[in-house]
């Protein structure tokens, strides 16, 4: 009986479109293709051309392999499932551009930050939308190639309703690529991931790896300050956080009360435990290295906007947003001393 159920679930979704074949989208597409799913990657011309010519090369923690996956620059068919993996700032344009092929199609959002689901719901019916928190680290710097730095997990939920059979079916499909679990509080999971992601700005302004950031006492203390500020605003807004694998709400909240030095050592130790054979760059730095706009307004900028709404000052996150935009504009990274001066 179990075999029949699993077979039915695997056959429930026949053709999957990955809209936004960047780091996460390309990796999920390659892993699902390896698992036997019918995948079509939709992405930018250079990346698509490289995949068409040589296939998608994947290396890193999940092994080295070539995925001869179908790839195109535009969606031209109605899929059974759509994975929306563009950056947060590109969500509206991507959904509008492909809306004609998304009628009644389940769409899974994979963006950082917390705004993506509402943006999609402004275009598509809310019942079509599922939402994923991505807890994996992938490097994508060259067309046709991705490196899985850390496999991680996916958390899946319904942002505008309760769990149902469709949610479980999609979780089953995604689990073939990356371990996936379902939650009833996907918004809370997104908010906790946002707190963790506030440190993404530090590699972006220094060109450091995450390990190098946390090995520097000044940057480590700044990372803790950014997260503490975010936690204060979220508490003021009465947002219920949801624990993530390896990131508990309780321990994260304790950071607000710990001495800065102790909190910094705890976070730095956690980063060291997650050290891999491949450098952890962070998605914001990767965007800068590829000459693309970053998601900073949807990360630290989200804390700034929430602070304004609830009358909570956010000087650290406000300044870090300004510095990331400066590096975006000038393509000049900052020294630790320049960063220290910017915050005095």
C-alpha positions in Angstrom: 0.0 0.0 0.0 2.8 2.4 0.9 4.5 1.9 -2.5 1.2 2.7 -4.3 0.7 5.9 -2.3 4.3 7.1 -3.0 3.9 6.3 -6.7 0.7 8.3 -6.9 2.3 11.2 -5.2 5.3 11.1 -7.5 3.0 11.1 -10.5 0.7 13.9 -9.1 3.0 16.5 -10.6 4.3 15.9 -14.1 6.1 19.0 -15.3 7.8 21.5 -13.1 8.9 25.0 -14.2 11.6 26.8 -12.2 11.1 30.5 -12.8 14.4 32.2 -12.0 17.2 29.7 -12.5 19.8 31.3 -10.3 21.6 29.7 -7.3 18.7 28.1 -5.6 16.5 27.6 -8.6 19.2 25.9 -10.6 20.2 23.7 -7.8 16.6 22.6 -7.0 16.0 22.0 -10.7 19.2 19.9 -11.1 18.4 17.8 -7.9 14.8 17.2 -8.9 15.9 16.3 -12.4 18.4 13.8 -10.9 15.4 12.4 -8.9 13.5 11.8 -12.1 11.3 14.8 -12.3 10.5 16.6 -15.5 12.1 20.0 -15.0 12.3 23.1 -17.2 14.6 25.9 -16.0 13.7 29.5 -17.0 16.6 32.0 -16.6 18.8 34.7 -18.0 20.3 34.2 -21.5 24.0 33.5 -20.6 23.1 30.9 -18.0 20.5 29.2 -20.2 22.9 29.2 -23.2 25.6 27.5 -21.1 23.1 24.9 -19.8 21.8 24.2 -23.3 25.4 23.7 -24.5 26.9 21.6 -21.8 24.2 20.9 -19.2 24.1 22.3 -15.7 27.2 21.4 -13.7 26.7 20.9 -10.0 29.4 20.3 -7.4 29.8 20.7 -3.7 28.3 19.0 -0.7 25.8 16.9 -2.7 28.3 15.5 -5.1 29.6 16.4 -8.6 27.3 15.8 -11.5 26.0 17.2 -14.8 22.3 17.7 -15.2 21.1 17.7 -18.8 18.1 19.7 -17.8 15.8 21.5 -20.2 16.4 25.3 -20.1 14.7 28.2 -21.8 14.6 32.0 -21.4 10.8 32.2 -21.3 7.9 30.1 -20.0 5.9 28.9 -23.0 3.7 26.1 -21.5 1.4 25.6 -18.5 3.3 23.6 -15.9 1.8 21.4 -13.2 3.9 23.1 -10.5 5.9 26.4 -10.6 8.9 27.1 -8.4 9.4 30.9 -8.2 13.1 31.4 -7.4 13.8 34.9 -8.6 15.1 37.6 -6.2 12.5 39.3 -4.1 12.8 42.6 -6.2 11.9 40.6 -9.4 8.9 38.7 -8.1 6.2 41.0 -9.5 7.7 41.3 -12.9 8.3 37.5 -13.1 4.8 36.6 -12.1 3.2 39.1 -14.5 5.4 38.0 -17.3 4.3 34.4 -16.9 0.8 34.9 -15.6 -0.8 33.5 -18.8 0.7 30.1 -18.1 0.0 30.0 -14.3 -3.8 29.7 -14.2 -4.7 27.3 -11.4 -1.0 26.2 -11.1 0.5 25.8 -7.6 3.2 28.4 -7.2 5.9 28.0 -4.5 7.8 31.1 -3.5 11.4 30.7 -2.4 12.5 34.3 -1.7 14.4 35.7 1.2 12.6 38.2 3.4 8.9 38.2 4.2 7.2 40.2 1.4 7.1 37.8 -1.5 3.9 35.9 -0.7 1.9 39.2 -0.5 3.4 40.4 -3.8 2.4 37.2 -5.6 -1.0 37.3 -4.0 -1.5 40.8 -5.5 -1.5 39.0 -8.9 -2.6 35.4 -8.4 -5.3 33.9 -6.2 -3.9 33.3 -2.7 -5.0 29.6 -2.8 -2.5 29.0 -5.5 0.4 30.1 -3.4 2.7 27.9 -1.2 5.8 29.3 0.5 9.2 27.9 1.2 11.9 29.0 3.6 15.3 28.0 2.1 17.9 26.8 4.5 20.6 25.9 2.0 23.6 27.7 0.8 24.6 27.7 -2.9 27.1 29.7 -4.8 26.3 30.8 -8.4 28.9 33.0 -10.0 29.4 31.6 -13.5 26.8 30.6 -16.1 26.1 26.9 -16.2 27.6 26.1 -12.8 26.4 26.0 -9.2 28.2 24.8 -6.0 26.2 23.4 -3.1 28.0 24.8 -0.1 25.5 23.5 2.5 22.6 21.2 1.6 20.3 22.3 4.4 16.6 21.9 4.4 13.3 23.4 3.1 10.4 24.5 5.2 7.1 24.6 3.4 3.7 26.1 4.3 0.6 27.9 3.2 0.8 31.6 3.8 -2.9 32.1 3.2 -4.5 29.0 4.5 -4.1 25.8 6.4 -2.2 22.7 5.3 -3.9 20.4 2.9 -3.2 17.5 0.5 -1.7 19.7 -2.2 0.8 21.1 0.3 1.8 17.6 1.4 2.2 16.5 -2.2 4.4 19.4 -3.1 6.5 18.8 0.1 6.9 15.2 -1.1 8.2 16.3 -4.5 10.6 18.8 -3.0 11.8 16.3 -0.5 13.3 14.3 -3.4 15.8 17.1 -3.8 16.3 18.5 -0.3 14.9 17.4 3.0 11.5 19.2 3.3 9.2 19.6 6.3 5.8 21.3 6.6 4.8 24.0 9.1 1.6 25.7 10.0 3.4 29.0 10.7 5.4 29.7 7.6 5.3 33.5 8.2 7.0 33.0 11.6 9.6 30.8 9.9 10.3 33.5 7.3 10.7 36.1 10.0 13.3 34.0 12.0 15.2 33.3 8.7 15.2 37.1 8.2 16.8 37.6 11.5 19.5 35.1 10.6 19.9 36.7 7.2 20.6 40.2 8.6 24.3 39.3 8.7 24.2 38.7 4.9 25.1 42.4 4.5 28.5 42.0 6.1 30.1 39.8 3.5 28.5 42.1 0.9 30.2 45.2 2.1 33.6 43.6 2.9 34.0 40.9 0.2 34.6 38.5 3.2 33.3 35.0 3.6 30.9 34.4 6.4 33.7 32.7 8.4 36.0 35.7 7.9 33.2 38.0 9.1 32.8 36.1 12.4 36.5 35.7 12.9 36.7 39.5 13.2 35.6 40.8 16.6 34.2 44.1 15.3 32.2 42.6 12.5 31.0 39.8 14.8 29.7 42.4 17.3 28.0 44.3 14.5 26.3 41.1 13.3 24.9 40.5 16.8 23.8 44.2 17.0 21.9 43.9 13.7 20.1 40.7 14.9 19.3 42.2 18.3 17.8 45.3 16.7 15.7 43.1 14.4 14.5 41.0 17.4 13.4 44.2 19.3 11.3 45.4 16.3 9.7 42.0 15.8 8.8 41.7 19.4 7.3 45.2 19.3 5.2 44.1 16.3 4.1 41.0 18.2 5.2 38.6 15.5 5.2 34.9 16.5 8.5 33.4 15.3 8.8 29.7 14.3 11.9 27.7 15.1 14.0 26.4 12.2 16.3 23.3 12.1 19.4 24.3 14.1 17.9 27.7 14.9 15.6 27.8 17.9 13.4 30.7 18.7 14.3 30.5 22.4 18.0 30.7 21.9 17.7 33.4 19.3 15.6 35.5 21.7 18.1 35.1 24.4 20.6 37.1 22.3 18.7 40.2 23.3 19.7 39.8 26.9 23.1 38.3 26.7 26.2 40.5 27.0 27.4 41.3 23.5 30.6 39.4 23.8 28.9 36.2 24.9 26.3 36.4 22.2 29.0 37.0 19.6 31.0 34.0 20.7 27.9 31.8 20.5 27.1 32.9 17.0 30.7 32.7 15.9 30.9 29.1 17.3 27.8 28.2 15.4 29.3 29.6 12.1 32.5 27.6 12.8 30.5 24.4 13.2 28.8 25.0 9.8 32.2 25.5 8.1 32.4 23.6 4.8 35.1 22.9 2.2 33.6 25.7 0.1 33.4 29.4 1.2 30.1 30.7 2.4 29.6 34.0 0.6 26.0 34.9 1.2 23.5 35.7 -1.5 24.0 39.5 -1.2 27.7 39.3 -1.9 27.1 37.0 -4.8 24.7 39.5 -6.3 27.3 42.3 -6.0 30.0 40.0 -7.5 27.7 39.3 -10.5 26.9 43.0 -10.9 23.2 42.4 -10.0 21.0 44.4 -7.6 20.8 43.0 -4.1 17.8 42.1 -2.0 19.0 44.3 0.9 15.8 46.4 0.9 13.9 43.1 1.5 16.3 41.9 4.3 17.7 44.6 6.6 15.4 47.1 4.9 12.4 45.1 6.1 13.5 45.7 9.7 13.9 49.4 9.0 10.4 49.7 7.6 8.9 47.6 10.4 10.7 49.9 12.9 9.2 53.0 11.3 5.7 51.4 11.5 6.0 50.7 15.2 8.2 53.7 16.3 11.3 51.6 17.0 14.6 53.0 16.1 16.8 50.9 13.8 20.1 52.8 13.4 22.3 49.8 12.7 20.1 48.2 10.1 19.4 51.6 8.5 23.1 52.3 8.2 23.9 48.8 6.8 21.2 49.2 4.1 22.9 52.5 3.1 26.4 50.9 3.0 25.2 47.9 0.8 23.7 50.4 -1.6 26.9 52.3 -1.6 28.9 49.2 -2.5 26.4 48.3 -5.2 26.8 51.7 -6.7 30.6 52.1 -6.4 31.7 48.5 -6.6 34.2 49.4 -3.9 34.3 47.2 -0.8 34.9 48.6 2.6 37.6 47.9 5.2 36.8 47.0 8.8 38.1 50.4 9.8 35.8 52.2 7.3 32.9 50.2 8.6 33.8 51.0 12.2 33.9 54.7 11.4 30.5 54.6 9.6 28.9 53.3 12.8 30.4 55.9 15.1 
